[in-house]
Amino acid sequence: MPMLSSAGENTKRAVTSLTAKVC
């Protein structure tokens, strides 16, 4: 399921961005 993979990557990126912002 490429869609699921894309969503997972997108979420991971968002989390990383949020973490970087918090840090």
BAPA-492430 format. One record per residue (C-alpha): y, x, z; residue in one letter; residue number from 0; chain. Coordinates in nm, 2 decimals. Example, Ala and Ser with C-alpha at 12.3 -4.5 7.8 and 13.67 -1.06 7.14 Angstrom:
BEGIN
<atom><y>-0.45</y><x>1.23</x><z>0.78</z><resn>A</resn><resi>0</resi><chain>A</chain></atom>
<atom><y>-0.11</y><x>1.37</x><z>0.71</z><resn>S</resn><resi>1</resi><chain>A</chain></atom>
end
This chain:
BEGIN
<atom><y>0.00</y><x>0.00</x><z>0.00</z><resn>M</resn><resi>0</resi><chain>A</chain></atom>
<atom><y>0.30</y><x>0.20</x><z>-0.12</z><resn>P</resn><resi>1</resi><chain>A</chain></atom>
<atom><y>0.54</y><x>-0.06</x><z>0.02</z><resn>M</resn><resi>2</resi><chain>A</chain></atom>
<atom><y>0.40</y><x>0.00</x><z>0.37</z><resn>L</resn><resi>3</resi><chain>A</chain></atom>
<atom><y>0.43</y><x>0.38</x><z>0.33</z><resn>S</resn><resi>4</resi><chain>A</chain></atom>
<atom><y>0.79</y><x>0.34</x><z>0.21</z><resn>S</resn><resi>5</resi><chain>A</chain></atom>
<atom><y>0.88</y><x>0.12</x><z>0.50</z><resn>A</resn><resi>6</resi><chain>A</chain></atom>
<atom><y>0.72</y><x>0.36</x><z>0.74</z><resn>G</resn><resi>7</resi><chain>A</chain></atom>
<atom><y>0.91</y><x>0.66</x><z>0.60</z><resn>E</resn><resi>8</resi><chain>A</chain></atom>
<atom><y>1.23</y><x>0.46</x><z>0.60</z><resn>N</resn><resi>9</resi><chain>A</chain></atom>
<atom><y>1.18</y><x>0.37</x><z>0.97</z><resn>T</resn><resi>10</resi><chain>A</chain></atom>
<atom><y>1.09</y><x>0.73</x><z>1.06</z><resn>K</resn><resi>11</resi><chain>A</chain></atom>
<atom><y>1.41</y><x>0.84</x><z>0.89</z><resn>R</resn><resi>12</resi><chain>A</chain></atom>
<atom><y>1.62</y><x>0.58</x><z>1.07</z><resn>A</resn><resi>13</resi><chain>A</chain></atom>
<atom><y>1.46</y><x>0.69</x><z>1.40</z><resn>V</resn><resi>14</resi><chain>A</chain></atom>
<atom><y>1.53</y><x>1.06</x><z>1.33</z><resn>T</resn><resi>15</resi><chain>A</chain></atom>
<atom><y>1.89</y><x>0.97</x><z>1.23</z><resn>S</resn><resi>16</resi><chain>A</chain></atom>
<atom><y>1.94</y><x>0.78</x><z>1.55</z><resn>L</resn><resi>17</resi><chain>A</chain></atom>
<atom><y>1.79</y><x>1.06</x><z>1.76</z><resn>T</resn><resi>18</resi><chain>A</chain></atom>
<atom><y>2.02</y><x>1.31</x><z>1.59</z><resn>A</resn><resi>19</resi><chain>A</chain></atom>
<atom><y>2.32</y><x>1.08</x><z>1.66</z><resn>K</resn><resi>20</resi><chain>A</chain></atom>
<atom><y>2.22</y><x>1.04</x><z>2.03</z><resn>V</resn><resi>21</resi><chain>A</chain></atom>
<atom><y>2.17</y><x>1.42</x><z>2.06</z><resn>C</resn><resi>22</resi><chain>A</chain></atom>
end
